[in-house]
Amino acid sequence: MKRLNEQEIQDNLAGIDSDWIVKANFLHREFLFKDFVEAFSFITAVALVAEKASHHPNWKNTYNKVTIDLSTHDADGITTKDFDLAKAIDKCYKK
């Protein structure tokens, strides 16, 4: 998998939710929920999607907040695989 250059990353950002940003060589987004149960349900849904894609996010959960960072370790940066997973994560969030 080829790491995307800056222009390719900017072009791909247009295809995902505008809350995703590039931060420290990762696609980064924070999700807020009404409580821990909703946050954990979201994490579970994302885990199933990520496992199916064989592409696993870096994430952190603090009560009702989930922070996700996406990067392709083998490519040492952001790839189309990260954008595909971001789109799938956005679908989990909108359910």
C-alpha positions as CSV (number, residue, x, y, z in Angstrom):
1,M,0.0,0.0,0.0
2,K,1.4,3.4,-1.0
3,R,1.5,6.3,1.4
4,L,-0.4,9.3,0.1
5,N,1.3,12.6,-0.5
6,E,-0.1,15.9,0.8
7,Q,-2.2,16.7,-2.3
8,E,-3.7,13.2,-2.3
9,I,-4.6,13.5,1.3
10,Q,-6.3,16.8,0.8
11,D,-8.2,15.4,-2.2
12,N,-9.3,12.4,-0.1
13,L,-10.4,14.6,2.8
14,A,-13.2,15.9,0.6
15,G,-14.7,12.5,0.6
16,I,-15.1,12.0,4.3
17,D,-16.8,13.9,7.1
18,S,-15.3,17.3,7.7
19,D,-14.6,16.5,11.4
20,W,-11.7,14.3,10.2
21,I,-8.4,16.3,10.3
22,V,-4.8,15.4,9.7
23,K,-2.9,15.5,13.0
24,A,0.7,14.2,13.4
25,N,0.6,12.0,10.3
26,F,-2.8,10.4,11.3
27,L,-6.4,11.0,10.2
28,H,-7.8,12.1,13.5
29,R,-11.4,12.6,14.7
30,E,-13.2,12.9,18.1
31,F,-16.7,11.5,18.6
32,L,-18.9,12.6,21.5
33,F,-21.8,10.5,22.9
34,K,-24.5,11.0,25.5
35,D,-22.8,8.5,27.9
36,F,-20.3,5.7,28.2
37,V,-22.7,3.0,27.0
38,E,-23.3,4.8,23.7
39,A,-19.5,5.4,23.3
40,F,-18.8,1.7,24.0
41,S,-21.5,0.6,21.5
42,F,-19.8,2.7,18.9
43,I,-16.4,1.2,19.7
44,T,-17.9,-2.3,19.3
45,A,-19.4,-1.5,15.9
46,V,-16.1,0.0,14.7
47,A,-14.1,-3.0,16.0
48,L,-16.2,-5.3,13.9
49,V,-15.7,-3.2,10.8
50,A,-12.0,-2.8,11.4
51,E,-11.5,-6.5,12.0
52,K,-13.3,-7.3,8.7
53,A,-11.1,-4.8,6.9
54,S,-8.0,-6.1,8.7
55,H,-7.1,-2.5,9.5
56,H,-7.2,-1.4,13.1
57,P,-7.4,2.1,14.5
58,N,-5.6,3.7,17.3
59,W,-8.2,4.9,19.7
60,K,-8.9,6.2,23.2
61,N,-12.2,6.2,25.2
62,T,-12.8,8.5,28.1
63,Y,-16.4,8.2,29.3
64,N,-18.5,9.6,26.5
65,K,-15.6,10.6,24.2
66,V,-13.9,8.4,21.6
67,T,-10.8,9.6,19.8
68,I,-9.6,7.7,16.7
69,D,-6.4,8.0,14.8
70,L,-5.8,6.2,11.5
71,S,-2.6,5.5,9.8
72,T,-1.2,2.5,7.8
73,H,1.8,1.2,9.8
74,D,3.2,-0.7,6.8
75,A,3.3,2.4,4.7
76,D,4.4,4.7,7.6
77,G,1.6,7.2,6.9
78,I,-1.9,7.8,5.6
79,T,-3.2,5.6,2.7
80,T,-6.4,5.0,0.9
81,K,-7.0,2.2,3.4
82,D,-7.3,4.8,6.2
83,F,-9.8,6.8,4.2
84,D,-11.9,3.7,3.5
85,L,-11.9,2.9,7.2
86,A,-12.8,6.5,8.1
87,K,-15.8,6.3,5.7
88,A,-16.9,3.0,7.4
89,I,-16.5,4.6,10.9
90,D,-18.6,7.6,9.8
91,K,-21.4,5.1,8.9
92,C,-21.1,3.5,12.3
93,Y,-21.5,6.9,13.9
94,K,-24.5,7.9,11.9
95,K,-26.5,4.8,12.9
